[in-house]
Amino acid sequence: MSSTPNKVLIVDDDFISLEVLKAMVRQYPVEIITAQTGHEAITAAVEHRPTLILLDHELPDIDGIDVYCQIVEKLGSETPNTAMVTGHQHDDFAERCSAAGINTQLHKPVKPQELADLLRIASGV
């Protein structure tokens, strides 16, 4: 494994949700990058090339699924694994995520065990 830590991009416009996810992710040997808007998330994903993105569904400027699609347009096959995080259960949410290529959905409040496998992959342990 390289000496450069793997990176996790956490995207959430809610300060408390962002801090909770950061605290959960800090338990793993990864570098944490944060963004609070869709535009910040796209820029951070392209600039930092994280191993994993934890992406809030409802952002103030762009829907999380649209953020993911824009990241895919820019990074193509280098698009990081992405888990969509939501506080609301929409009828077509899972279908919309799957159609966009996001196969992991987490519901707030995110349980530590739900993040464990994702973070083990991202941290290389």
C-alpha positions as CSV (number, residue, x, y, z in Angstrom):
1,M,0.0,0.0,0.0
2,S,1.3,3.5,-0.8
3,S,2.3,6.0,1.9
4,T,-0.3,8.4,0.6
5,P,-3.5,7.9,2.6
6,N,-6.7,7.1,0.8
7,K,-9.2,9.9,0.8
8,V,-12.9,10.0,1.7
9,L,-15.0,13.0,0.5
10,I,-18.0,13.7,2.8
11,V,-20.6,15.9,1.2
12,D,-23.4,17.3,3.4
13,D,-24.9,20.8,3.8
14,D,-26.1,20.1,7.3
15,F,-23.2,20.9,9.8
16,I,-24.2,18.4,12.4
17,S,-24.6,15.6,9.9
18,L,-21.2,16.5,8.4
19,E,-19.5,16.5,11.8
20,V,-21.1,13.1,12.7
21,L,-19.9,11.5,9.5
22,K,-16.5,13.0,10.0
23,A,-16.3,11.5,13.5
24,M,-17.3,8.1,12.2
25,V,-14.8,8.2,9.4
26,R,-12.0,9.4,11.6
27,Q,-11.7,5.9,13.0
28,Y,-10.1,4.7,9.8
29,P,-6.7,5.6,8.3
30,V,-8.0,7.9,5.6
31,E,-7.7,11.6,4.8
32,I,-11.1,13.3,5.1
33,I,-12.2,16.0,2.6
34,T,-15.5,17.8,3.0
35,A,-17.9,19.8,0.8
36,Q,-21.2,21.5,1.7
37,T,-22.6,22.1,-1.8
38,G,-22.8,20.1,-5.0
39,H,-20.4,22.4,-6.8
40,E,-17.9,22.1,-4.0
41,A,-18.3,18.3,-4.2
42,I,-17.6,18.2,-7.9
43,T,-14.5,20.4,-7.6
44,A,-13.2,18.3,-4.6
45,A,-13.8,15.0,-6.4
46,V,-11.9,16.1,-9.5
47,E,-9.1,17.8,-7.5
48,H,-8.5,15.2,-4.7
49,R,-9.6,12.0,-6.4
50,P,-11.0,10.3,-3.3
51,T,-11.4,6.6,-2.9
52,L,-14.9,7.0,-1.6
53,I,-17.6,9.7,-1.6
54,L,-20.3,9.9,1.0
55,L,-22.8,12.1,-0.9
56,D,-25.9,13.7,0.7
57,H,-28.9,13.5,-1.6
58,E,-30.4,16.9,-0.8
59,L,-27.9,19.7,-1.3
60,P,-28.7,23.4,-1.5
61,D,-27.6,23.8,-5.1
62,I,-27.7,20.5,-6.9
63,D,-29.4,17.1,-6.3
64,G,-26.9,14.5,-5.1
65,I,-27.6,12.2,-8.0
66,D,-26.9,15.1,-10.4
67,V,-23.7,15.8,-8.6
68,Y,-22.7,12.1,-9.1
69,C,-23.5,12.3,-12.8
70,Q,-21.4,15.4,-13.2
71,I,-18.5,13.7,-11.4
72,V,-18.9,10.7,-13.8
73,E,-18.8,13.0,-16.8
74,K,-15.5,14.5,-15.5
75,L,-13.8,11.4,-14.2
76,G,-15.3,8.5,-16.2
77,S,-13.8,5.2,-15.2
78,E,-11.9,6.9,-12.4
79,T,-15.1,7.9,-10.6
80,P,-14.8,6.9,-6.9
81,N,-17.1,4.5,-5.2
82,T,-20.0,6.5,-4.0
83,A,-22.7,6.0,-1.3
84,M,-25.7,8.2,-1.5
85,V,-26.8,9.4,2.0
86,T,-30.4,10.5,2.6
87,G,-32.6,11.5,5.5
88,H,-35.8,10.9,3.5
89,Q,-37.1,7.7,1.9
90,H,-38.5,8.6,-1.5
91,D,-40.5,5.9,-3.4
92,D,-38.1,6.0,-6.4
93,F,-34.9,6.9,-4.6
94,A,-33.2,3.5,-4.9
95,E,-34.2,3.2,-8.5
96,R,-32.9,6.7,-9.4
97,C,-29.6,5.9,-7.6
98,S,-29.2,2.6,-9.4
99,A,-30.0,4.2,-12.8
100,A,-27.3,6.7,-12.2
101,G,-24.8,4.0,-11.2
102,I,-24.9,4.4,-7.4
103,N,-25.5,1.0,-5.8
104,T,-25.1,1.9,-2.2
105,Q,-27.6,4.0,-0.3
106,L,-27.3,4.9,3.4
107,H,-30.1,6.4,5.5
108,K,-29.6,9.0,8.2
109,P,-28.7,8.5,10.9
110,V,-26.0,6.4,9.4
111,K,-25.1,3.4,11.6
112,P,-21.4,2.7,12.2
113,Q,-21.7,-0.8,10.9
114,E,-23.2,0.5,7.6
115,L,-20.0,2.4,7.0
116,A,-17.6,-0.3,8.1
117,D,-17.2,-2.2,4.8
118,L,-17.1,0.9,2.7
119,L,-14.4,2.4,4.9
120,R,-12.4,-0.8,5.0
121,I,-12.2,-0.7,1.2
122,A,-11.4,3.0,1.2
123,S,-8.7,2.7,3.8
124,G,-7.2,-0.5,2.3
125,V,-7.5,-2.5,5.5
